[in-house]
Amino acid sequence: MAHPSYPLRTPRLLLRPVSLDDLDDVHAWQRRPDVVRWMLGAEPRTREESRASVAAMAGEDALRAEGDCLTLAAVSGALVVGAVELVWRSRADRTAELGYVFHPDHGGRGLATEAAAAVLDWGFGEFGLHRVTARCHAGNEPSARLATRLGFRREAWHVRSYRFRGEWADQFVFAVLAEEWRAGRDALVGFRRASPRR
């Protein structure tokens, strides 16, 4: 079993497992059409649907086996402003996939970059990953920009490769290797590892 030493701290955020007490904050973005529009098959969620989602995420606190998802709440002040996930794709190939969702009201400040960078730092460092990928709908420009800011390269443009809301859609595939991450992470705008708190 592998997980970060909780909480992960960045200059402006605290990253920790999702809790059932996070329902109000998570529902605040899950109910928004502009957030779920890029999620496969997702519609704005009712409070009860968000409750089930939060309960599922609360169990994603460690990577125990291939296919497991580590989901961390990104906390700014007293609010959960987003979540970052790392899905363990292959033990043999030491690969994982990065995902993220943030409340738009907290966008434009680099918080998503900061949170994702901290999770990647743990994944490539303590967990020993070799490669991390990220995927998004080709029309999801904010997600593509975030992957690029994090140092991912776009490796593929899959044309009309999957069904999305009843239509064929294009998908971008991004990736970054451990050595690329180590070489480029300190150049990330707004990301500096927080000093340990005493």
Disulfide bonds with the S-S distance in Angstrom:
none
